[in-house]
Amino acid sequence: MSFANLYPLYVAKAEKKGRTKVEVDEILRWFSGHSQESLEAEIAAGTNLQDFLTQAPALNPARSLITGVVCGVRVEQVEEPLMREIRYLDKLIDELAKGKAMEKILRG
């Protein structure tokens, strides 16, 4: 799947709950180590999700603090590394959509 196809779904989910694209971008930058410019370049290039995650400039080590359930699956128990990263992102966007404060979402 293309990250460019997933990105608007993240934004739509957030906006549906009164959050913003800016907040989604902040989460993605925190998670991946991308700058806003490089994040936008990845989206424009149609980078696939696997490459977006495996070639990220610096995955945030605090992402291992992300716990909870997404689609009935505990994210911290997902064994396959790529799927765990995908679930981490899903969980962060879920927390944003549920109104959680950015400081808590970013584990800061």
C-alpha positions in Angstrom: 0.0 0.0 0.0 1.2 3.5 -0.8 1.8 5.8 2.2 0.3 8.5 0.0 -3.0 6.5 -0.1 -3.0 6.0 3.7 -2.1 9.6 4.6 -5.5 11.1 3.6 -7.3 8.4 5.6 -5.3 9.4 8.7 -6.1 13.1 8.1 -9.8 12.4 7.4 -10.1 10.3 10.6 -8.5 13.1 12.6 -10.6 15.9 11.0 -13.8 14.0 11.5 -13.1 14.2 15.2 -12.2 17.9 15.2 -8.4 17.4 15.0 -6.2 18.8 12.2 -3.8 17.8 9.4 -1.1 19.8 11.3 -1.5 17.4 14.2 -1.4 14.3 12.0 1.8 15.7 10.4 3.3 16.4 13.9 2.6 12.8 14.9 4.2 11.4 11.6 7.3 13.6 12.1 7.7 12.6 15.7 7.3 8.9 14.7 9.5 8.9 11.6 12.1 11.6 12.1 11.0 13.3 8.9 11.0 17.0 8.5 7.8 18.5 7.1 9.5 18.9 3.7 10.7 15.3 3.6 7.3 14.0 4.8 5.6 15.9 2.0 8.1 14.6 -0.5 7.4 11.0 0.6 3.7 11.6 0.1 4.2 13.3 -3.3 6.5 10.4 -4.4 3.9 7.8 -3.6 6.3 5.9 -1.4 4.9 2.6 -0.3 4.2 2.1 3.4 7.0 -0.4 3.9 9.6 1.9 2.5 8.2 4.9 4.4 8.7 3.0 7.7 11.9 1.1 6.9 13.7 4.0 5.4 12.5 6.7 7.8 15.3 9.0 8.9 15.1 8.1 12.6 12.2 6.1 14.0 11.5 7.5 17.5 12.7 5.1 20.2 9.8 6.2 22.4 7.5 4.5 20.0 8.0 1.3 22.0 6.0 3.0 24.8 2.9 2.9 22.6 0.5 0.3 24.0 -3.1 -0.6 23.6 -5.5 -2.2 21.2 -6.1 -1.4 17.5 -8.6 -3.5 15.6 -8.7 -6.0 18.5 -4.9 -6.5 18.5 -2.6 -5.4 21.2 0.1 -3.3 19.4 2.8 -4.3 21.8 2.3 -8.0 21.1 2.5 -7.8 17.3 5.5 -9.9 16.5 6.1 -9.0 12.8 8.2 -5.8 13.0 6.7 -4.0 10.0 3.1 -4.8 11.1 4.0 -3.5 14.6 5.2 -0.2 13.2 2.0 0.1 11.2 -0.1 -0.6 14.3 1.9 1.9 16.3 0.9 4.6 13.7 -2.7 3.5 13.7 -2.7 3.7 17.5 -1.3 7.2 17.5 -3.9 8.4 15.0 -6.7 6.7 17.0 -5.5 8.5 20.2 -5.6 11.8 18.3 -9.1 11.1 17.0 -10.2 10.2 20.5 -9.1 13.7 21.8 -6.0 12.7 23.7 -3.6 15.6 24.3 -0.6 15.8 21.9 1.9 15.7 24.8 0.5 12.3 25.8 0.2 11.0 22.2 3.9 11.9 21.7 4.8 10.2 24.9 6.4 13.4 26.1 
